[in-house]
Amino acid sequence: MASTLMRALAILGLAVSSAFASLPTTTIYQSPAMLPFENIAVRASGELLLTSVYSPVLYSLDASSGTLTDVITIGGGATSLLGISEFSADNFAVVAAEFNATTDTEVGGTVAIWHVCLTGSTPVATNIASLPSSVIGANGLSAIFGSSTVFVADSGSGTIFTIDMSSGAVAVGVQAAALEPVGQLLGVNGLKVSESTIYFTNSAQGTFGSIDILPGATLNASSITTLGTLEDGAPSAQHLFDDLALDTEGRAWVAVHPGSISLFTPNDDQADWVQTDAIVGDTDDYDVFVVPTSCAFGRTPSDATTLYVTTDGGQVVAVDTSGV
């Protein structure tokens, strides 16, 4: 989730040229209104599902044609959609809330987890669970695919909630100092599940880490491990980790404000993963991405090595990672 300041800087950043990227990039969509995109999920069909903190509409982007369409509007008074993840084939969990643009937070008591079913000819959205009224920073979401369990990050309190998409039960999965915010910066932000592990970013602390998923989909703070840290300066409103994606080789691709992607590679069972700059910009870091917010890999044979990146400047950028 990006701040209002970052959105203003993003608009100015569109004027920056002299692009450099260490991997080939193609902008496949630019919102004419510069609608900020918050999160992305990819359907098996190849369509990209996009959310925005400034819209209750779930969007679909055809990656080949660049055509954006509305899928469904989430009700219940929501004005904002955030994290999204597929928990079973063409069934998606989505964070929805009323968003206060003045405070850059969600309105307490409005945050809910919705089920968007795309298995039929007509999309159906159902409110599954409400988060506690104290939650004003629900953000990243990731599911254990093939189950009813999804995890939701609350960036404001350093908590990961566990949601049962069948029963609607909400529980605190884990709350820990390693997940907490610092000052006005968001705490735990992006989440991605891989087998028995949740990988996460903490924007305020500038960390990329992991948490073991124990039997019964339970989490334990003692298993939290820091795998990498933010480079090129301390975390700030202009420079921080956002969401992430995992590839088939077990590497993590992390969106970094104001305009880069960091690649973390496992390092022979050592705690620290090897960090490299997969995509970098110029000195202002706006030439390739205008504040990257999230990313996800394609799911068809033709784009399995393509990383799709959403930005706060209304872009969707395709990154060719086949050479890495």
C-alpha positions in Angstrom: 0.0 0.0 0.0 1.4 3.4 -1.0 1.0 6.7 0.8 -0.6 9.8 -0.6 2.9 11.4 -0.9 4.1 8.5 -3.0 1.1 8.9 -5.3 2.0 12.5 -5.8 5.6 11.7 -6.5 4.5 8.9 -8.8 2.6 11.4 -11.0 5.7 13.6 -11.2 7.8 10.6 -11.9 6.0 9.8 -15.2 8.0 12.6 -16.7 11.3 10.9 -16.0 13.0 9.3 -19.0 16.3 7.6 -19.9 15.1 4.1 -18.8 17.4 1.4 -17.7 16.3 -2.1 -16.8 18.4 -5.2 -16.2 15.5 -7.3 -17.5 13.3 -6.6 -20.4 10.1 -4.7 -19.5 6.9 -3.8 -21.4 4.1 -1.6 -20.1 1.0 -3.6 -21.1 -1.5 -1.2 -19.5 -1.5 2.4 -18.3 -4.7 3.7 -16.6 -5.8 6.9 -18.3 -6.9 8.2 -14.9 -3.7 6.9 -13.2 -5.9 4.7 -10.9 -3.5 3.2 -8.4 -3.4 -0.6 -8.6 -2.8 -2.3 -5.2 -2.7 -6.0 -5.8 -2.8 -8.7 -8.5 -3.8 -12.3 -8.9 -3.6 -14.4 -12.1 -6.3 -16.8 -13.2 -5.4 -20.1 -14.9 -6.9 -18.7 -18.1 -4.2 -16.0 -18.0 -6.4 -13.1 -17.1 -4.9 -10.7 -14.5 -7.2 -9.7 -11.6 -6.4 -6.2 -10.3 -7.5 -4.3 -7.1 -7.2 -0.7 -6.2 -7.4 1.1 -2.8 -9.5 3.8 -4.6 -12.2 1.5 -6.1 -14.5 -1.3 -5.0 -14.3 -2.8 -8.5 -12.4 -6.0 -9.2 -10.8 -5.5 -12.6 -9.6 -8.0 -15.2 -6.8 -7.3 -17.7 -6.1 -9.2 -20.8 -2.4 -9.4 -20.8 -2.1 -9.9 -24.6 -4.4 -7.1 -25.7 -4.1 -4.7 -22.8 -7.9 -4.5 -22.5 -9.2 -3.7 -19.0 -12.7 -4.7 -18.0 -14.8 -4.7 -14.8 -15.4 -8.1 -13.2 -17.6 -7.3 -10.3 -18.2 -4.5 -7.8 -17.9 -5.4 -4.1 -20.8 -4.2 -2.0 -21.2 -3.6 1.7 -20.1 0.0 1.5 -16.6 -0.9 0.4 -14.6 1.8 -1.4 -11.3 -0.1 -1.5 -10.0 -3.5 -2.5 -6.5 -4.7 -1.3 -5.0 -8.2 -1.1 -6.3 -11.0 -3.3 -5.5 -14.7 -3.6 -6.9 -17.8 -5.2 -7.8 -20.4 -2.6 -9.4 -23.0 -5.0 -9.8 -23.0 -8.7 -11.3 -19.7 -9.8 -12.3 -18.9 -6.2 -10.6 -15.8 -4.8 -10.4 -14.2 -1.4 -10.3 -10.4 -1.4 -9.8 -7.8 1.3 -12.4 -5.0 1.0 -12.9 -1.9 3.2 -14.1 1.6 3.3 -10.9 3.7 2.8 -10.1 7.1 4.3 -7.9 8.9 1.8 -7.2 11.7 4.3 -5.6 9.4 6.8 -4.4 6.7 4.4 -6.1 4.0 6.5 -9.1 1.8 6.4 -12.2 2.8 8.5 -12.3 0.6 11.5 -15.2 -1.9 11.5 -15.5 -1.9 7.7 -12.7 -4.4 6.8 -14.1 -7.7 5.5 -12.9 -10.7 3.5 -15.0 -11.5 0.5 -15.2 -14.6 -1.7 -15.3 -13.8 -5.4 -16.5 -16.9 -7.3 -15.6 -16.9 -11.1 -16.5 -20.6 -11.8 -19.8 -19.7 -13.5 -20.9 -17.5 -16.3 -21.7 -14.6 -13.8 -19.2 -13.6 -11.1 -20.6 -13.8 -7.6 -19.2 -11.9 -4.5 -20.0 -13.0 -1.0 -19.0 -11.4 2.3 -17.4 -14.2 4.3 -15.9 -12.6 7.4 -15.4 -9.2 9.1 -12.1 -8.4 10.8 -12.0 -6.8 14.3 -13.0 -3.1 14.4 -9.5 -2.3 15.6 -8.1 -3.3 12.2 -7.4 -0.3 9.9 -4.5 -1.6 7.9 -5.5 -4.9 6.4 -3.2 -5.4 3.4 -1.6 -8.5 1.9 -3.5 -11.8 1.6 -2.4 -15.3 0.6 -4.1 -18.6 0.6 -3.2 -22.2 1.1 -4.4 -23.3 -2.3 -6.8 -26.2 -2.2 -8.0 -25.4 1.3 -10.3 -22.9 2.9 -7.5 -21.2 4.8 -6.3 -17.7 3.9 -3.9 -15.4 5.8 -4.4 -11.6 6.0 -1.7 -9.1 7.1 -2.7 -6.2 9.3 0.0 -3.7 8.6 -1.2 -1.5 11.4 -0.8 -3.9 14.3 1.8 -6.4 13.2 -0.8 -9.2 13.1 -1.5 -12.0 10.6 -5.1 -13.2 10.8 -6.2 -16.7 9.8 -9.6 -16.8 8.0 -11.6 -19.9 7.2 -13.4 -19.2 3.9 -15.9 -22.0 4.6 -17.0 -21.1 8.1 -16.1 -17.4 8.2 -14.1 -18.0 11.4 -11.4 -15.4 12.1 -8.5 -16.0 14.4 -5.2 -14.3 15.2 -2.6 -16.5 13.5 0.4 -14.6 14.9 1.3 -11.3 16.4 5.0 -10.5 16.8 7.5 -7.6 17.1 9.0 -8.7 13.8 5.7 -7.9 12.1 5.0 -4.6 13.7 5.0 -1.1 12.2 7.4 1.7 13.1 6.0 5.2 13.4 3.8 5.9 10.5 5.3 3.2 8.2 3.4 0.0 7.6 4.4 -3.2 9.3 3.8 -6.6 7.8 2.7 -6.0 4.2 3.0 -8.6 1.5 2.3 -12.3 2.1 2.9 -15.3 -0.1 2.3 -19.0 0.9 4.5 -21.7 -0.5 3.9 -25.2 0.8 4.4 -25.0 4.6 5.9 -21.5 4.7 4.5 -17.9 4.6 7.0 -15.4 3.1 6.4 -11.8 4.1 7.7 -8.3 3.8 7.7 -5.7 6.6 7.8 -2.2 5.1 8.7 -0.3 8.3 11.4 -2.6 9.4 12.8 -3.2 5.8 12.7 -7.0 6.2 11.9 -10.0 4.0 11.2 -13.1 6.1 9.4 -16.3 6.6 7.1 -18.0 9.1 6.5 -21.8 9.3 2.9 -23.0 8.8 2.4 -25.7 11.4 -0.3 -28.5 11.4 -3.8 -27.1 11.5 -2.6 -24.0 9.6 -1.3 -22.5 12.9 1.6 -20.0 13.1 4.2 -19.6 15.8 6.2 -16.4 16.3 9.3 -18.4 17.3 9.6 -19.6 13.7 9.9 -16.1 12.2 13.2 -15.8 10.3 14.6 -12.7 8.6 15.9 -13.7 5.2 17.0 -10.3 3.8 16.9 -6.6 4.5 16.2 -3.4 2.4 19.3 -2.1 0.7 20.2 1.5 -0.3 19.1 3.2 2.8 16.8 2.9 5.8 13.0 2.4 5.2 11.1 5.6 4.7 7.8 6.8 3.1 9.7 6.9 -0.2 11.8 3.8 0.1 10.4 0.5 1.3 9.4 -3.1 0.5 5.8 -3.7 -0.7 4.3 -7.0 -1.9 6.1 -10.0 -3.4 5.8 -13.0 -5.8 7.4 -16.5 -5.7 8.7 -18.2 -8.8 8.9 -22.0 -9.5 12.5 -22.1 -8.4 11.6 -20.8 -4.9 12.9 -17.3 -5.4 11.2 -14.2 -4.1 10.6 -11.1 -6.3 9.9 -8.1 -4.1 8.4 -4.8 -5.2 10.5 -1.9 -3.8 9.4 1.7 -3.7 10.0 4.0 -5.4 10.7 1.9 -8.5 12.6 -1.3 -8.5 12.3 -5.1 -8.0 14.6 -7.0 -5.7 15.3 -10.7 -6.3 16.0 -13.0 -3.2 17.5 -16.4 -3.9 17.8 -19.2 -1.3 21.4 -19.6 -0.2 22.2 -23.2 0.5 20.1 -23.4 3.7 21.7 -20.3 5.2 19.5 -17.8 6.9 20.3 -14.9 4.6 19.1 -15.2 1.0 21.2 -13.6 -1.8 19.7 -10.3 -2.8 20.1 -8.8 -6.3 18.5 -5.9 -8.2 16.4 -7.6 -10.8 15.0 -4.3 -12.1 16.5 -0.9 -11.3 15.6 2.6 -12.5 17.6 5.8 -12.8 18.6 8.0 -9.8 14.9 8.8 -9.2 13.8 5.1 -9.8 10.7 6.1 -11.7 11.6 5.3 -15.3 10.5 1.6 -15.3 7.9 1.5 -12.6 5.9 4.3 -11.0 6.0 2.9 -7.4 5.5 -0.9 -7.8 3.0 -2.3 -5.4 2.7 -6.0 -6.1 3.6 -8.7 -8.6 2.6 -12.1 -9.9 3.8 -14.6 -12.5 1.8 -15.6 -15.5 0.2 -19.1 -15.6 0.0 -20.0 -19.2 2.8 -21.7 -21.2 3.5 -18.4 -23.1 3.9 -16.3 -20.0 5.1 -18.6 -17.2 8.3 -16.6 -16.8 6.6 -13.2 -17.1 6.4 -11.2 -13.9 3.4 -8.8 -14.0 4.0 -5.8 -11.8 1.3 -3.4 -10.7 2.1 0.2 -9.7 0.7 3.1 -7.8 0.9 5.1 -11.1 -1.8 2.9 -12.7 0.6 0.7 -14.7 0.8 -3.0 -15.3 4.3 -3.9 -16.5 5.4 -7.2 -17.9 8.9 -8.3 -16.9 10.7 -11.1 -18.9 12.5 -13.2 -16.3 13.4 -16.0 -18.7 17.1 -15.0 -18.7 17.5 -15.2 -14.9 
